[in-house]
């Protein structure tokens, strides 16, 4: 592995760990991000000369800590800030952490998801600091302009600083009020993993920790099951760099161990008799994952489940997915009627025209289908999706 590849790999696996550690020891979010960036820049300059260190994460963390210490020493508030740097000393304190959770990234997630912050800010801030996503990438995930997202991040950091929000996992009695935000963070993190597999792996890891930390909360198990069902199909989503639709995927290559675990986790969640949106979405994904053939998929159950999700958590994206299921049960015309009701709600969302195009193609309306595919092509965010849509247009 070359230096550049090693550095890219270190960024994917270590960015969140380095930033989370620096936030804990300095209490300064902007300083943590800046010094983490400086550490990676230093690695780019020195690793080609000195070689890739045996433990890249430790090297990056030490370099970033030293840079933070230098920055604080040069600051105007040197004395007060140096007192806060006591944890930087090489020897670890003998007293236990107050939240007893030995993972800075988990502490970071709960800090970001404090109820004093708007939900969108909670998710965006954690994606920025934990996963290292750029402001542009997060704005795309939220379907908002980059400038809007930048301001949202600035306001969130300012709120944490001014309100002195603690950097810890809250006590048990406060965990439920943080659950929605943390689960939202994890699910967006997981979804970004469609193009960056390590993000999905990290989201699943943290979901397991949350499920253990909150055994009485069924939605944590619901989200974990949902992730497992989706991740079980990773190896079959593309072939030779081309997108493969769910109906055409090789089900024999799906990860059966993940599917079995997802079923067991979801059953344990439903045993609590408090169904929520993540449990219902996991049940939908489970309908696909457990069907031996595409033709065996229970589309009526899927449509009904989407109806329940829409009642609990109304969303135009949920309605779009329900329209797809309705089209399988009642025909493409019924699905198209539902999709067309969403055009004003999902402007700029490439899956809306892509879904319209597929339904129009099935209704033997090729000219309209072609126009819809071309609209989706202009909006598609990845090369894989653009190639798939181009093939659909060529087929017409």
Secondary structure, 3 states (H helix, E strand, C coil): CCHHHHHHHHHHHHHHHHHHHHHHHHCCHHHHHHHHHHHHHHHHHHHHHHCCCCCHHHHHHHHHHHHHHHHHHHCCCHHHHHHHCHHHCCCCCCCCCCCCCCCHHHHHHHHHCCCCCCHHHHHHHHHHHCCCCCHHHHHHHHCCCHHHHHHHHHHHHHHHHHHCCCCCCCCHHHHHHHHHHHHHHHHHHHHHCCCCHHHHHHHHHHHHHHHHHCCCCHHHHHHHHHHHHHHCCHHHCEECCEECCHHHCCHHHCCHHHHHHHHHHHHHHHCCCCCCHHHHHHHHHHHHHCCCCHHHCCHHHHHHHHHHHHHHCCCHHHHHHHHHHHHHHHCHHHHHHHHHCCCCCCCCCHHHHHHHHHHHHHCCCHHHHHHHHHHHHHHCCCHHHHHHHHHHHHHC
